[in-house]
Amino acid sequence: MLSCLPTELLFLIVEYVNDQMWLLDLSMVNKQLREICSPAIFETLVVKFTKMGLLNLIKASESPLSRYVRCIRYEAAEILDPMVQYPEIFRSCIYTPDDYVRDWRDTPWRFRSRSISYSMIYAYFCVQARDQQDIIDDGLDTKALSESLPRFIRLHTIELRFMTGLSYPYEWLASQALIDNSFSFSDHFKKLMMSMILAKESGVLIQNFKVSGFYTSFNENKELCKLAEEAFSNIQTIHVLDSPTMLDCFSKLSIPFLRRLELANCWLSISSLETFIQAHAETLRFLHLEEIWLLDSTSEYDHLPWDTGSTDRLLHRLEHIFQLGILSGVTINSRNDGQFEV
């Protein structure tokens, strides 16, 4: 029985287990196992851009469990058009009854074999839009982030995930119901940067920043660049996932302690990567690439992708970057055994 094992061995077992449900079950056995499992169970806190999600963030920051939180994953949703709340506008401009009939006839797979009425679709978007509007009107996201982050004294990683925020089978209506994501995503990014600055001023040392799903650029936004530069003053690792514009944005920032860059699941220009590496040449030493597709800058066609095909082709395109002599280590594509292809 696990509870009979030495405490030191139990800590080792918990440290190497990734199954959250198993840890939860184990923590219910007795008080000792609950105390051993708690740091692993509450290490990552997922925060959704909803009233409930933001209020739970505040509650978590005020609870004894806050001392276990080392990573906050903020799932920033695109903003719904507030007009979806008005039935006449929804019916005439956003998603008409004729659209509904057409979709059922031509693309029934969108409904995931579920019986969903037109009124159910309207009700879903109405509830989501009201929830978001309440957050915006009350400034709840600003309040929750700025008040809570400084309370997580062991926080060292921020994950910012940009997403539609729509659950299935409604996500396919994103293009009709969501407003310009360049505005909503930049607004989310700005508020998080301000909160990270407040956390830093309170002595919280955030060293890792991960971003995914960001497709807009803030290069020309001097205020946002200044905030990001201050928020990143202690950052050592940046992980960019499916966010092709972020590399150019980060190239213009001073990040004095940056040591490692990880890029995954996105198109990449070799010139942009080289610019970033040279911009942070004094400190940047490690680069990891995961499922990267390179843009062929030598093609006569704009944005024609270079089919990497193999790691060898990718290495060939990276030769000039290796010759810069800035990086101490480069890894490419993780393998199941914990090693890398390169």
C-alpha positions as CSV (number, residue, x, y, z in Angstrom):
1,M,0.0,0.0,0.0
2,L,1.4,3.4,-1.0
3,S,0.6,5.1,2.3
4,C,3.1,2.7,4.0
5,L,6.0,3.8,1.9
6,P,8.7,6.2,3.2
7,T,7.8,9.9,2.8
8,E,10.9,10.5,0.6
9,L,9.8,7.8,-1.8
10,L,6.3,9.1,-1.9
11,F,7.6,12.5,-2.9
12,L,9.6,11.0,-5.7
13,I,6.6,9.0,-7.0
14,V,4.3,12.0,-7.0
15,E,7.0,14.1,-8.7
16,Y,7.1,11.8,-11.7
17,V,3.3,11.1,-12.1
18,N,1.5,13.2,-14.7
19,D,-2.0,11.7,-14.2
20,Q,-4.0,14.4,-12.3
21,M,-6.9,12.1,-11.6
22,W,-4.6,9.5,-10.0
23,L,-3.0,12.2,-7.8
24,L,-6.5,13.4,-6.8
25,D,-7.5,9.9,-5.8
26,L,-4.3,9.4,-3.9
27,S,-4.6,12.7,-2.0
28,M,-8.0,11.5,-0.6
29,V,-6.4,8.5,1.2
30,N,-5.2,10.4,4.2
31,K,-3.8,13.7,5.4
32,Q,-0.2,12.8,4.8
33,L,-0.8,11.9,1.2
34,R,-2.9,15.0,0.7
35,E,0.0,17.2,1.8
36,I,2.4,15.3,-0.4
37,C,0.1,15.5,-3.5
38,S,-1.0,19.1,-3.1
39,P,2.0,20.8,-4.7
40,A,1.6,18.7,-7.8
41,I,-2.1,19.0,-8.0
42,F,-2.2,22.8,-7.6
43,E,1.0,23.6,-9.4
44,T,-0.8,24.8,-12.6
45,L,-3.8,27.1,-12.3
46,V,-6.1,27.4,-15.4
47,V,-7.9,30.7,-15.6
48,K,-10.7,31.1,-18.2
49,F,-11.9,34.5,-19.5
50,T,-15.3,34.2,-17.8
51,K,-16.8,35.7,-14.7
52,M,-16.5,32.4,-12.9
53,G,-13.0,31.9,-14.0
54,L,-11.8,35.3,-12.9
55,L,-13.6,35.2,-9.6
56,N,-12.1,31.8,-8.9
57,L,-8.6,33.3,-9.7
58,I,-9.2,35.8,-6.9
59,K,-10.4,33.1,-4.5
60,A,-7.4,30.9,-5.3
61,S,-5.0,33.8,-4.7
62,E,-6.5,34.4,-1.2
63,S,-6.5,30.7,-0.2
64,P,-3.7,28.7,1.4
65,L,-3.4,26.8,-1.9
66,S,-1.8,29.8,-3.5
67,R,1.6,28.8,-2.2
68,Y,1.6,25.8,-4.4
69,V,0.8,27.6,-7.7
70,R,3.9,27.9,-9.9
71,C,2.2,28.3,-13.3
72,I,-0.9,30.3,-14.4
73,R,-2.4,29.4,-17.7
74,Y,-4.7,32.2,-18.8
75,E,-7.1,31.2,-21.6
76,A,-7.9,34.6,-23.2
77,A,-11.0,34.4,-25.3
78,E,-11.9,36.5,-28.3
79,I,-14.6,39.1,-27.6
80,L,-18.0,38.4,-29.0
81,D,-19.9,41.0,-30.8
82,P,-22.2,42.5,-28.1
83,M,-24.9,42.8,-30.8
84,V,-25.5,39.0,-30.6
85,Q,-27.6,39.7,-27.5
86,Y,-30.3,41.3,-29.6
87,P,-32.5,38.7,-31.2
88,E,-33.5,40.9,-34.2
89,I,-29.9,41.7,-35.0
90,F,-28.8,38.1,-34.5
91,R,-31.6,36.9,-36.8
92,S,-31.0,39.4,-39.5
93,C,-27.2,40.1,-39.5
94,I,-25.2,37.5,-37.6
95,Y,-26.8,34.1,-38.2
96,T,-30.1,34.0,-40.0
97,P,-32.7,31.2,-39.9
98,D,-32.0,30.6,-43.6
99,D,-28.3,30.1,-42.7
100,Y,-29.3,27.6,-40.1
101,V,-31.4,25.6,-42.6
102,R,-28.6,25.7,-45.2
103,D,-26.0,24.5,-42.7
104,W,-28.2,21.6,-41.6
105,R,-28.7,20.6,-45.2
106,D,-25.2,21.1,-46.6
107,T,-22.9,20.7,-43.7
108,P,-24.6,18.7,-41.0
109,W,-21.2,17.6,-39.6
110,R,-20.9,21.0,-38.0
111,F,-23.5,20.1,-35.5
112,R,-21.6,17.0,-34.4
113,S,-24.7,14.8,-34.8
114,R,-26.4,16.7,-32.0
115,S,-30.0,18.0,-32.2
116,I,-29.4,21.8,-31.9
117,S,-32.2,24.2,-32.5
118,Y,-31.8,27.7,-33.8
119,S,-33.0,29.1,-30.5
120,M,-30.4,27.0,-28.7
121,I,-27.7,28.6,-30.8
122,Y,-29.0,32.1,-30.1
123,A,-29.3,31.4,-26.4
124,Y,-25.7,30.1,-26.2
125,F,-24.2,33.2,-27.8
126,C,-26.4,35.5,-25.8
127,V,-25.3,34.0,-22.5
128,Q,-21.6,34.1,-23.5
129,A,-21.8,37.8,-24.7
130,R,-23.5,38.9,-21.5
131,D,-20.9,37.2,-19.4
132,Q,-18.1,39.0,-21.4
133,Q,-19.9,42.3,-21.3
134,D,-20.2,42.1,-17.5
135,I,-16.5,41.5,-17.3
136,I,-15.7,44.5,-19.5
137,D,-18.1,46.8,-17.8
138,D,-16.8,45.9,-14.3
139,G,-13.2,45.7,-15.3
140,L,-13.1,42.3,-13.7
141,D,-10.3,40.9,-15.8
142,T,-8.0,43.8,-14.8
143,K,-9.0,43.6,-11.2
144,A,-8.6,39.8,-11.0
145,L,-5.2,39.7,-12.7
146,S,-3.7,42.7,-11.0
147,E,-4.8,41.8,-7.5
148,S,-4.1,38.0,-7.8
149,L,-0.8,37.6,-9.5
150,P,1.2,39.3,-6.7
151,R,-0.2,36.9,-4.2
152,F,1.2,33.8,-5.8
153,I,4.6,34.0,-4.2
154,R,6.0,30.9,-6.0
155,L,4.7,31.8,-9.4
156,H,7.4,31.4,-12.1
157,T,5.6,30.7,-15.3
158,I,2.8,32.5,-17.2
159,E,1.0,30.7,-20.1
160,L,-1.1,33.0,-22.3
161,R,-3.4,31.0,-24.6
162,F,-5.5,32.9,-27.1
163,M,-8.6,31.1,-28.4
164,T,-12.1,31.7,-29.6
165,G,-13.5,30.7,-26.3
166,L,-16.4,29.0,-28.0
167,S,-17.3,25.4,-27.1
168,Y,-18.3,22.8,-29.7
169,P,-20.5,22.6,-31.7
170,Y,-20.6,26.4,-31.8
171,E,-17.0,27.2,-32.7
172,W,-17.7,27.2,-36.5
173,L,-19.7,30.4,-36.0
174,A,-16.6,32.3,-34.8
175,S,-16.3,34.3,-38.0
176,Q,-19.8,35.7,-37.7
177,A,-20.0,36.2,-33.9
178,L,-16.6,37.5,-32.9
179,I,-15.2,41.0,-33.4
180,D,-11.7,41.8,-34.6
181,N,-9.3,39.6,-32.7
182,S,-6.4,42.1,-33.2
183,F,-8.2,44.4,-30.7
184,S,-9.3,41.8,-28.2
185,F,-6.0,39.9,-28.1
186,S,-4.0,43.0,-27.8
187,D,-6.2,44.1,-24.9
188,H,-5.8,40.8,-23.2
189,F,-2.0,41.0,-23.7
190,K,-1.8,44.5,-22.3
191,K,-3.7,43.7,-19.1
192,L,-1.6,40.6,-18.5
193,M,1.6,42.6,-18.9
194,M,0.4,45.2,-16.4
195,S,-0.4,42.4,-13.9
196,M,3.0,40.8,-14.4
197,I,4.7,44.2,-13.7
198,L,2.7,44.5,-10.4
199,A,3.7,40.9,-9.5
200,K,7.3,41.7,-10.2
201,E,7.1,44.8,-8.0
202,S,5.8,42.6,-5.2
203,G,8.8,40.3,-5.4
204,V,7.3,37.6,-7.6
205,L,10.0,36.3,-9.9
206,I,8.3,35.2,-13.2
207,Q,11.0,33.5,-15.3
208,N,9.1,31.7,-18.1
209,F,6.6,33.1,-20.6
210,K,4.5,30.9,-23.0
211,V,2.2,32.2,-25.6
212,S,0.0,30.4,-28.1
213,G,-2.6,31.3,-30.8
214,F,-1.5,35.0,-31.1
215,Y,-1.7,36.2,-34.8
216,T,-1.7,40.0,-34.4
217,S,1.3,42.3,-34.1
218,F,2.0,45.1,-31.6
219,N,5.2,46.3,-33.2
220,E,3.8,49.8,-33.8
221,N,2.2,50.0,-30.4
222,K,4.8,51.8,-28.3
223,E,2.8,51.6,-25.1
224,L,2.4,47.8,-25.4
225,C,6.1,47.3,-26.3
226,K,7.1,49.3,-23.2
227,L,4.8,47.3,-20.9
228,A,6.1,44.0,-22.4
229,E,9.7,45.0,-21.9
230,E,9.1,45.9,-18.3
231,A,7.1,42.7,-17.7
232,F,9.8,40.6,-19.3
233,S,12.7,42.0,-17.2
234,N,13.2,38.7,-15.4
235,I,12.1,36.3,-18.2
236,Q,14.7,33.5,-19.0
237,T,12.6,31.3,-21.3
238,I,10.1,32.2,-24.0
239,H,8.0,29.6,-25.6
240,V,6.1,30.6,-28.7
241,L,3.4,28.2,-30.0
242,D,1.4,28.8,-33.1
243,S,2.1,32.6,-32.8
244,P,4.1,33.6,-35.9
245,T,4.0,37.3,-35.3
246,M,5.4,37.2,-31.8
247,L,9.0,36.6,-32.9
248,D,9.2,40.0,-34.7
249,C,7.6,41.7,-31.7
250,F,9.9,40.2,-29.2
251,S,13.0,41.1,-31.3
252,K,12.4,44.7,-30.5
253,L,12.3,44.3,-26.8
254,S,15.1,44.3,-24.3
255,I,14.9,41.0,-22.4
256,P,18.1,41.1,-20.3
257,F,18.0,37.6,-18.8
258,L,16.7,35.6,-21.8
259,R,18.5,32.3,-22.2
260,R,16.2,30.0,-24.1
261,L,13.8,30.3,-27.0
262,E,11.3,27.6,-28.0
263,L,9.3,27.8,-31.2
264,A,6.5,25.3,-32.0
265,N,3.8,24.6,-34.6
266,C,4.1,27.7,-36.7
267,W,5.5,29.1,-40.0
268,L,8.9,30.7,-39.5
269,S,11.1,33.0,-41.5
270,I,14.8,32.3,-41.2
271,S,15.5,36.1,-41.4
272,S,13.1,36.8,-38.5
273,L,14.7,34.1,-36.4
274,E,18.2,35.5,-37.2
275,T,17.1,39.0,-36.3
276,F,15.7,37.7,-32.9
277,I,18.9,35.8,-32.1
278,Q,21.1,38.8,-33.0
279,A,18.9,41.1,-31.0
280,H,19.4,39.0,-27.9
281,A,23.0,37.8,-28.6
282,E,24.4,38.8,-25.2
283,T,22.2,36.3,-23.3
284,L,20.4,33.9,-25.6
285,R,22.1,30.5,-25.7
286,F,19.5,27.8,-26.4
287,L,17.0,27.2,-29.2
288,H,14.4,24.5,-29.5
289,L,12.3,24.0,-32.6
290,E,9.2,21.7,-32.6
291,E,7.2,21.1,-35.8
292,I,8.4,24.2,-37.6
293,W,7.6,25.1,-41.3
294,L,10.0,27.5,-42.9
295,L,9.0,30.2,-45.4
296,D,11.1,30.0,-48.5
297,S,12.4,33.5,-48.9
298,T,14.1,32.6,-52.2
299,S,10.8,31.8,-53.9
300,E,9.4,34.2,-56.5
301,Y,6.0,33.7,-54.9
302,D,5.1,35.5,-51.7
303,H,4.6,33.3,-48.7
304,L,5.4,30.1,-50.5
305,P,6.2,27.6,-47.8
306,W,9.4,25.6,-47.7
307,D,8.4,22.0,-47.2
308,T,10.9,20.9,-44.5
309,G,10.2,17.3,-45.3
310,S,13.0,16.1,-43.0
311,T,15.2,17.4,-40.2
312,D,18.1,17.5,-42.6
313,R,16.4,20.1,-44.8
314,L,15.7,22.2,-41.7
315,L,19.3,22.0,-40.6
316,H,20.4,23.1,-44.0
317,R,18.4,26.2,-43.8
318,L,19.7,26.9,-40.3
319,E,23.4,26.7,-41.2
320,H,23.9,30.4,-41.3
321,I,22.4,30.8,-37.8
322,F,24.7,28.2,-36.4
323,Q,27.7,30.1,-38.0
324,L,26.8,33.2,-36.0
325,G,28.4,31.5,-32.9
326,I,25.8,32.9,-30.5
327,L,23.9,29.7,-29.6
328,S,25.4,27.0,-27.3
329,G,22.7,24.4,-28.0
330,V,20.0,23.7,-30.5
331,T,17.4,20.9,-30.3
332,I,14.8,19.9,-32.9
333,N,11.6,17.9,-32.5
334,S,11.1,15.9,-29.3
335,R,10.9,12.1,-29.5
336,N,8.8,9.7,-27.4
337,D,11.9,8.5,-25.5
338,G,12.6,12.0,-24.2
339,Q,15.4,12.7,-26.6
340,F,15.4,14.8,-29.7
341,E,15.8,14.2,-33.5
342,V,18.8,16.6,-33.3
